[in-house]
Amino acid sequence: MFSIGDFSKICMVSVKTLRHYDKIGLMRPKFTDPFTGYRYYSEEQLSKMLLIQRLKRYGFSLADIGPLLEETDESALFLKLKRQRLVLAERLAEITQAMDELTRHLQDFERTGDVMSYQNKYAVTLEEREAMPIISVRERVSVADFGGQYEKLFRRVVEEKLEAGSQTLAIYHDEEFDHECSDVEIGLVMKEAKQADRLLEGGLCATTAHFGGYSGLSDGYAAIVRWIQENGYQIAGAPYEFYMKTAFDKIPVEEWETRIYFPVAKL
């Protein structure tokens, strides 16, 4: 048997943490002296403690770890670990993207002496858009759910034998953007109007191109809004995005291209 201090040293975890694990029922000592209250741990508990620490490094919460330790179905446990690997891969991609953005930001800052100089890279122009036939699905969803919405549309294209073009888009109908839940219409441009759900209305738009990951799209939106205010226009409809180049083109993230459109009218 190991005292709580010795067990702490062996597992490289604090005594405070061990007491917390005991309190929440995650890892109870093998024996607690009823007179002194001292906690003692067995050699068999070393493996369990080391597994808990490893699962924490994998990003599982303590609330998740408890059920994982009690899981008796090895295939179910394997799938849960495999799903967590995907979660970590997504986080790694986000961190890598943020590092790349920060590197470019530092380069711009060093060159110009202006911490906001990166915002000046957007060239806003006016464009007269023609109406476009689209099929779409409109729901209140989070940004993370966009992929699932596109899957619905691509499945529909196959099942109904539709002829879709290569362009995909998202239209934002809410006045305020909420990353977790917004009124978003996901669409595919169709080759023939007779196969479309509706026409995406044409008209005059202020537009710019954003290159890079989607987390930086807000910079492009802000550039257009500033341009609209400075040039005597007003927003005349829901903004939308066309995804011109994406990860599916097998290109680096900094080469992804998203075209942003704001329908406008002269004041």
KETOR-453378 format. One line per field, with one value per residue (C-alpha): residue number from 1; residue in one letter; x, y, z. Coordinates in pm, 1 decimal. Layout:
<recs>
i	[NUM|...]
aa	[A|...]
px	[X|...]
py	[Y|...]
pz	[Z|...]
</recs>
This chain:
<recs>
i	[1|2|3|4|5|6|7|8|9|10|11|12|13|14|15|16|17|18|19|20|21|22|23|24|25|26|27|28|29|30|31|32|33|34|35|36|37|38|39|40|41|42|43|44|45|46|47|48|49|50|51|52|53|54|55|56|57|58|59|60|61|62|63|64|65|66|67|68|69|70|71|72|73|74|75|76|77|78|79|80|81|82|83|84|85|86|87|88|89|90|91|92|93|94|95|96|97|98|99|100|101|102|103|104|105|106|107|108|109|110|111|112|113|114|115|116|117|118|119|120|121|122|123|124|125|126|127|128|129|130|131|132|133|134|135|136|137|138|139|140|141|142|143|144|145|146|147|148|149|150|151|152|153|154|155|156|157|158|159|160|161|162|163|164|165|166|167|168|169|170|171|172|173|174|175|176|177|178|179|180|181|182|183|184|185|186|187|188|189|190|191|192|193|194|195|196|197|198|199|200|201|202|203|204|205|206|207|208|209|210|211|212|213|214|215|216|217|218|219|220|221|222|223|224|225|226|227|228|229|230|231|232|233|234|235|236|237|238|239|240|241|242|243|244|245|246|247|248|249|250|251|252|253|254|255|256|257|258|259|260|261|262|263|264|265|266|267]
aa	[M|F|S|I|G|D|F|S|K|I|C|M|V|S|V|K|T|L|R|H|Y|D|K|I|G|L|M|R|P|K|F|T|D|P|F|T|G|Y|R|Y|Y|S|E|E|Q|L|S|K|M|L|L|I|Q|R|L|K|R|Y|G|F|S|L|A|D|I|G|P|L|L|E|E|T|D|E|S|A|L|F|L|K|L|K|R|Q|R|L|V|L|A|E|R|L|A|E|I|T|Q|A|M|D|E|L|T|R|H|L|Q|D|F|E|R|T|G|D|V|M|S|Y|Q|N|K|Y|A|V|T|L|E|E|R|E|A|M|P|I|I|S|V|R|E|R|V|S|V|A|D|F|G|G|Q|Y|E|K|L|F|R|R|V|V|E|E|K|L|E|A|G|S|Q|T|L|A|I|Y|H|D|E|E|F|D|H|E|C|S|D|V|E|I|G|L|V|M|K|E|A|K|Q|A|D|R|L|L|E|G|G|L|C|A|T|T|A|H|F|G|G|Y|S|G|L|S|D|G|Y|A|A|I|V|R|W|I|Q|E|N|G|Y|Q|I|A|G|A|P|Y|E|F|Y|M|K|T|A|F|D|K|I|P|V|E|E|W|E|T|R|I|Y|F|P|V|A|K|L]
px	[0.0|114.6|43.7|-122.3|210.0|401.7|124.4|134.0|509.9|491.4|206.8|335.9|1.6|-65.1|-215.7|-482.9|-580.0|-598.4|-826.5|-1046.1|-1065.3|-1167.9|-1435.7|-1595.5|-1565.4|-1324.1|-1040.7|-1106.4|-821.4|-804.2|-820.2|-889.8|-785.9|-1105.7|-908.0|-657.5|-836.3|-511.5|-564.8|-377.2|-355.4|-274.6|-22.5|-311.8|-440.2|-124.3|-239.5|-579.8|-423.8|-183.2|-472.9|-668.9|-372.5|-335.5|-705.8|-677.1|-390.1|-614.6|-856.5|-1126.4|-1295.8|-1315.1|-1688.5|-1604.3|-1326.7|-1548.3|-1771.5|-1465.9|-1308.5|-1628.7|-1669.8|-1656.1|-1709.7|-1362.9|-1498.4|-1707.8|-1407.3|-1193.6|-1449.7|-1462.8|-1084.6|-1087.1|-1346.9|-1136.0|-841.3|-1049.5|-1134.2|-764.3|-683.1|-936.7|-789.8|-439.9|-554.4|-710.7|-393.6|-175.5|-398.5|-384.5|-4.3|13.6|-215.0|-9.8|312.0|168.3|26.9|370.8|526.4|272.4|317.1|696.0|676.8|420.7|441.0|60.3|-93.7|-410.6|-237.9|-353.5|-706.9|-604.5|-553.4|-920.5|-1005.4|-1381.4|-1552.4|-1905.4|-2043.1|-2374.5|-2478.5|-2712.6|-2980.0|-2857.2|-3060.8|-2988.4|-3106.7|-3073.4|-3153.6|-3224.1|-3208.0|-3080.9|-2742.9|-2395.1|-2097.1|-1978.4|-2296.2|-2232.3|-2075.0|-2384.2|-2603.7|-2392.1|-2412.2|-2791.9|-2768.5|-2510.9|-2717.9|-3019.1|-2824.7|-2743.4|-3088.2|-3277.1|-3015.6|-2973.5|-2705.4|-2523.9|-2251.7|-1925.5|-2014.6|-2130.0|-2255.4|-2392.4|-2646.6|-2678.1|-3035.3|-2998.9|-2935.5|-2688.9|-2440.1|-2423.1|-2144.5|-2344.0|-2690.5|-2771.4|-3037.6|-2821.8|-2914.7|-2665.9|-2686.5|-2555.0|-2570.7|-2758.5|-2686.4|-3055.2|-3313.3|-3588.5|-3405.1|-3359.3|-3556.6|-3535.8|-3333.7|-3073.2|-3171.9|-2927.3|-2845.6|-2574.8|-2331.6|-2025.9|-1777.5|-1430.4|-1219.1|-1092.2|-792.3|-722.0|-913.1|-1273.6|-1190.5|-1064.3|-1375.2|-1490.1|-1203.9|-1346.9|-1698.4|-1575.0|-1389.9|-1708.3|-1922.0|-1667.0|-1662.8|-2044.4|-2057.4|-1777.0|-1914.4|-2279.0|-2443.4|-2668.2|-2707.3|-3003.5|-3020.4|-2869.7|-2491.9|-2363.7|-2040.9|-1922.6|-1651.5|-1426.6|-1127.0|-1138.7|-963.3|-1125.6|-894.9|-600.9|-430.5|-274.4|-520.2|-371.7|-483.2|-847.1|-1062.6|-1401.9|-1591.1|-1812.6|-2114.6|-2332.7|-2637.7|-2634.1|-2831.6|-2724.5|-2845.7]
py	[0.0|353.7|661.5|943.9|1129.1|837.4|767.4|1133.9|1118.2|795.4|918.3|1277.9|1419.6|1651.2|1536.6|1802.6|1640.8|1294.4|1429.1|1587.7|1260.0|1086.8|1348.9|1313.5|934.8|914.5|752.3|648.4|523.9|152.1|214.8|512.8|488.8|549.8|700.8|926.9|979.2|893.2|763.2|462.3|335.8|-8.1|-103.4|-209.4|148.4|279.6|168.8|330.0|656.1|664.1|600.3|889.7|1120.6|1006.5|1055.8|1408.2|1477.1|1355.4|1633.3|1433.5|1608.8|1442.4|1396.4|1205.6|1000.0|835.4|656.1|568.5|388.7|190.7|100.5|-278.5|-290.2|-259.4|-172.2|113.5|242.9|224.1|431.4|696.6|729.4|743.0|1023.5|1216.9|1186.2|1364.1|1636.9|1686.9|1690.7|1970.2|2166.4|2118.7|2247.2|2552.4|2622.1|2578.4|2819.0|3072.3|3044.8|3109.1|3411.4|3544.7|3505.2|3706.7|3961.9|4009.8|4050.4|4320.8|4491.1|4490.7|4627.6|4902.6|4978.8|4953.2|4663.4|4692.9|4713.3|4362.3|4501.4|4715.6|4417.9|4407.2|4578.3|4645.1|4691.2|4720.7|4436.4|4394.3|4036.7|3830.8|3616.1|3260.9|2938.3|2754.7|2467.6|2534.6|2438.1|2709.2|2640.0|2786.4|2616.9|2672.3|2729.7|2381.0|2235.9|2377.4|2052.2|1855.4|2099.4|2058.6|1681.1|1708.3|1905.4|1680.6|1376.0|1540.9|1610.1|1240.1|1111.1|1351.6|1335.4|1712.2|1901.4|2122.4|2369.2|2390.9|2685.9|2659.1|2944.5|3051.6|3331.5|3497.2|3607.9|3720.8|4086.2|3974.0|3692.2|3417.3|3163.7|2896.0|2954.5|3168.9|3176.0|3048.7|2928.3|2683.8|2653.4|2501.4|2680.4|2480.3|2458.6|2480.3|2711.3|2448.9|2227.8|2509.2|2579.7|2950.7|3229.2|3407.9|3763.8|3963.8|4330.8|4568.0|4431.1|4551.8|4266.5|4163.6|3848.9|3689.9|3460.4|3220.0|3038.8|3112.4|3242.9|3561.6|3627.5|3896.6|4117.0|4105.4|4177.2|4477.6|4609.1|4598.0|4763.0|5045.5|5091.7|5104.1|5371.4|5579.0|5574.6|5666.0|5325.5|5121.1|4746.6|4624.9|4252.1|3952.2|3914.5|3592.4|3406.9|3203.9|2949.8|2977.1|2771.8|2543.8|2253.4|2026.2|2185.3|2040.6|2376.9|2542.5|2721.0|3060.6|3006.1|2935.8|3202.0|3318.4|3590.6|3805.1|3994.6|4262.3|4372.8|4755.3|5056.9|5420.4|5649.8]
pz	[0.0|-72.5|134.0|-56.0|-60.4|-207.8|-458.2|-556.2|-625.2|-821.9|-1047.5|-1059.9|-957.6|-663.8|-335.8|-385.3|-715.2|-558.3|-286.3|-552.1|-747.5|-424.2|-360.4|-704.7|-705.4|-997.5|-803.2|-445.4|-221.9|-157.5|214.3|438.8|802.6|1003.7|1291.9|1113.7|780.5|596.9|245.2|107.4|-249.4|-386.8|-651.9|-877.0|-877.9|-1042.3|-1387.6|-1343.2|-1227.1|-1520.3|-1759.0|-1607.2|-1660.2|-2019.5|-2094.3|-1952.4|-2193.6|-2474.6|-2384.5|-2206.4|-1916.3|-1574.5|-1636.0|-1955.7|-1798.8|-1536.0|-1790.3|-2001.5|-1707.4|-1654.1|-2023.5|-2063.8|-2438.7|-2594.5|-2939.8|-2795.0|-2602.8|-2917.1|-3110.3|-2837.0|-2843.4|-3221.6|-3218.6|-2970.5|-3207.9|-3471.6|-3220.0|-3145.6|-3517.3|-3568.2|-3278.1|-3418.6|-3757.9|-3591.5|-3392.8|-3701.2|-3892.0|-3608.7|-3601.5|-3975.6|-3942.7|-3653.1|-3853.7|-4143.4|-3899.7|-3741.9|-4086.2|-4178.5|-3840.3|-3874.4|-4228.9|-4165.7|-3795.1|-3781.7|-3588.1|-3801.0|-4138.7|-4233.8|-4260.6|-4556.9|-4787.8|-4894.3|-5222.3|-5226.2|-5562.9|-5698.8|-5908.0|-6086.8|-6016.3|-6229.4|-6066.4|-6005.2|-5975.6|-5652.2|-5440.3|-5071.1|-4715.5|-4459.0|-4087.3|-3763.5|-3729.2|-3593.8|-3820.8|-3726.7|-3883.7|-4231.7|-4348.6|-4255.3|-4446.9|-4758.7|-4724.2|-4742.9|-5065.1|-5231.3|-5135.8|-5293.6|-5613.9|-5644.2|-5548.0|-5777.7|-6056.1|-6058.9|-6250.2|-6004.4|-6086.8|-5898.8|-5675.0|-5314.9|-5102.2|-4766.2|-4713.9|-4372.1|-4302.1|-3939.5|-3863.2|-3594.9|-3638.4|-3379.1|-3432.2|-3248.0|-3394.4|-3696.9|-3966.4|-4251.9|-4598.8|-4749.9|-5125.9|-5447.7|-5782.1|-6044.6|-6415.2|-6509.0|-6353.2|-6386.2|-6133.2|-5880.1|-5564.3|-5626.4|-5784.6|-5577.7|-5658.9|-5865.7|-5838.3|-5729.4|-5468.2|-5282.7|-5290.4|-5184.3|-5179.1|-4860.7|-4880.9|-4597.2|-4325.7|-4244.8|-3897.3|-4062.8|-4271.6|-4028.5|-4150.8|-4502.9|-4379.0|-4181.7|-4487.4|-4697.1|-4428.2|-4392.1|-4769.3|-4783.4|-4514.1|-4664.9|-5020.2|-4968.1|-4998.6|-4773.1|-4726.1|-4931.6|-4858.6|-4682.8|-4731.6|-4880.0|-4949.1|-5246.9|-5175.2|-5479.4|-5358.4|-5055.5|-4886.7|-5146.3|-5406.1|-5210.4|-5168.6|-4861.3|-4633.2|-4716.8|-5078.5|-4993.2|-5157.4|-5036.4|-5223.7|-4997.8|-5136.4|-4978.2|-5182.4|-5174.6|-5289.1|-5325.1|-5048.9]
</recs>
